[in-house]
């Protein structure tokens, strides 16, 4: 059995995709996952399964579609991958002084490095954008909502679905899978 983190994009954000976390946990347990627990109200689920990371994502997406009639992107990481992200040192101390400006965009598929370089060239100003394996680390110059670097912008440029979490949430997820 592996411990996974399923990150649901856009859940309980903006009013269109409301899911009660207790209902989500129950639905995922009925789908065969064990020890399903949620963190915050924004679609962060820790669960256990013997299946592959890809299969877990597909089953969680299908479960949410079937049970809640919602089409949401699900990105899955192992507990070890979450720890690696936190321990990567990608953000420096100065950037982490305001953790609400530090975000990790979790990619469903691995972005092609050339497409990332092309996307990065479109980002002007002092925002930091770095690709590390299947994650894009972004440090916003100001409010994330005022930036050009959005999930939709990244998805169009890289051809992969993404979901973002701020650094505080990433740390809480890491603590949950420890």
KAFENMO-V874810 format. One record per helix or strand of 2 or more residues. SS is the DSSP state (a for helix, b for strand). FROM is the first residue (numbers start at 0). TO is the last residue. Records with the same first field share a line. If there is no record, write none. Layout:
SS=FROM-TO ; FROM-TO
This chain:
b=1-7 ; 33-38 ; 43-48 ; 73-77 ; 101-106 ; 127-131 ; 134-138 ; 161-165
a=20-29 ; 52-67 ; 78-86 ; 92-95 ; 98-100 ; 112-121 ; 143-145 ; 150-157 ; 166-175
